[in-house]
């Protein structure tokens, strides 16, 4: 798959085949891709917690807020939840600032996941105190993001932003997830 196709297939997936197993080796391989990501001042302050155990996955799931624009949807039902999570941490013993390192690292993780036929979704709306307690993290670690991973079972379609300018994603009556994107012409300032 060429890079453009990989980037287009990398969507925010929110429904998965929960029975599909993602093992520790796969998660370690995805974390390995973060080693090649740029890092402000090359400080490399990010660390990761891997969750691929069903019990821990349920606990992580309980700390996340799903799809802000889909206000009537509480998140995926059992059976459609992620098979794994990567919790992204800042190690404050290395640095107090992660600049944009997390975004670059997570993009590498998600592109690697798509290359394996998987998909994911990045979360920043997290009950961080609760998740920190679940993970029994030392004070030196700050939770930044959570990446949910699994085998997608939903269709995500990119559409153009309409004349009304509405950028909110939505689902149709068949559960197809639509994501309006601005045109290329609109992105380039002339």
Secondary structure, DSSP 8 states (H G I E B T S, - for coil): --HHHHHHH--B---B-TTS---HHHHHHHHHHHTTS--GGG---EEEEEE-SHHHHHHHHTTB---TT-TT--S--TTSS-SEEEEEEEETTT-S--TTHHHHHHHHHHHHHHHTT-EEEEE--B-HHHHHHHHT--TTEEEEEEEEEE-B-S-EEEEE--TT-----EE-TT--EEEEE--HHHHS--
